Amino acid sequence: MLEHIAESLVATTQLISYNGKSFDLSLLVTRCRLAALEGAVAIPALAKQLEALPHLDLLHAVRRAFARCWPDCRLSTVEQRLLAFDRGQDLPGCEAPAAWLDWLWQGNPRRLPDVVEHNRKDLLSLVALIPALSAVYREPLAYGADSLALARYWCKRGRDQQARELLESRLAGNHAASHRESEAMWFLAHLYRRAQDWPRAVSLWEMLARDQHPGALEALAKFHEHRQRDPLQALEYARRLPNHPAREHRCQRLLAKLKRAADGTLDLGGGA
C-alpha cells in the first residue's frame, strides 16, 4: 500500500488535506519508517517526500475564519454551515477503523464499501471547500466569519489596506459595543498608526480611552508627548493609566518636562 502511494505521488507538487498536516501525515511517515525496517526500498524516499511536499491543511484556514464563531471546526460542521452538504446515511468516521479491522482480522468486508463512500464524500467536501474559503476570505462579513482574525491574516501578508477596509466595514456605525469590537478598534488604530494616519488613529484611541482602555491611554500619552509636544495633555492621559511602575515613571518624566518648560530650559515648540 505504501509503495502504491509512492507511485501515485510521483508527479505531486502539493498536498491538500483537512487536519492531515498534524494527524494523517505523521501517521503515514511513521508507517513508512516502520516499513523501511522490513527492507521496502521505496518507502524511505516516500517518507522524505511526504515531509518535503508543500501541504495546505484547510483546517487551519477554517479555524482562522470561524473558531470564534462556530462551536467547532470539524469537517461535518463545515459541511453543514458553509457548504450546505448533506451526507445522508453516512458511516461515521470514527467507525472506519473498526470496519477495516473487521476485514483485516475476520475477513469480513461488509462495511468496507461504506468506508470508501465516506472517504469519497470527504474528498468532495475538500474540493468544494477551496473556492468556498476563497469567498469567505474575500467577504468574511457576508459569511459570519471572524473579520478581525482575517484582518490580522491579511496584515501579516503585507496587505494592510485590505485589512483596514475589512475592519472599517465591520465597525461602520458600531463603536466599541463589546470586547470583541474593542479588539477590532484597537487593531484598526494600530493599522492607521502604521500608515501615519494620525487623525484616524487618535479618533479610535479616544473612543477606546473613554472605557479606560490601557493601550489607548498609553498611545494617546505617547502621541501628545512626542508628536504634539504637549506634555500637559500627555500627563492627563498618563495619570489615567492603571497603577504600575511604568505609569509612575511616565508621569514623573512628564512633570519634569513641564517644570523645565516653565523654567525656560525646555523648548516645547509650537505644538504645546
C-alpha positions, 0 to 999 in steps of 0.5 A: 500500500505504501509503495502504491502511494509512492507511485501515485505521488510521483508527479505531486507538487502539493498536498491538500488535506483537512487536519492531515498536516498534524494527524494523517501525515505523521501517521503515514511517515511513521508507517513508512519508517516502520516499513523501511525496517522490513527492507521496502526500498521505496518507502524511505524516499516516500517518507522524505517526500511526504515531509518535503511536499508543500501541504495546505491543511484547510483546517487551519484556514477554517479555524482562522475564519470561524473558531470564534464563531462556530462551536467547532471546526470539524469537517461535518460542521463545515459541511453543514454551515458553509457548504450546505452538504448533506451526507445522508446515511453516512458511516461515521468516521470514527467507525472506519477503523473498526470496519477495516479491522473487521476485514483485516482480522475476520475477513469480513468486508461488509462495511468496507464499501461504506468506508470508501463512500465516506472517504469519497464524500470527504474528498468532495467536501475538500474540493468544494471547500477551496473556492468556498474559503476563497469567498469567505476570505474575500467577504468574511462579513457576508459569511459570519466569519471572524473579520478581525482574525482575517484582518490580522491574516491579511496584515501579516501578508503585507496587505494592510489596506485590505485589512483596514477596509475589512475592519472599517466595514465591520465597525461602520456605525458600531463603536466599541459595543463589546470586547470583541469590537474593542479588539477590532478598534484597537487593531484598526488604530494600530493599522492607521498608526502604521500608515501615519494616519494620525487623525484616524488613529487618535479618533479610535484611541479616544473612543477606546480611552473613554472605557479606560482602555490601557493601550489607548491611554498609553498611545494617546500619552505617547502621541501628545508627548512626542508628536504634539509636544504637549506634555500637559495633555500627555500627563492627563492621559498618563495619570489615567493609566492603571497603577504600575511602575511604568505609569509612575515613571511616565508621569514623573518624566512628564512633570519634569518636562513641564517644570523645565518648560516653565523654567525656560530650559525646555523648548516645547515648540509650537505644538504645546 
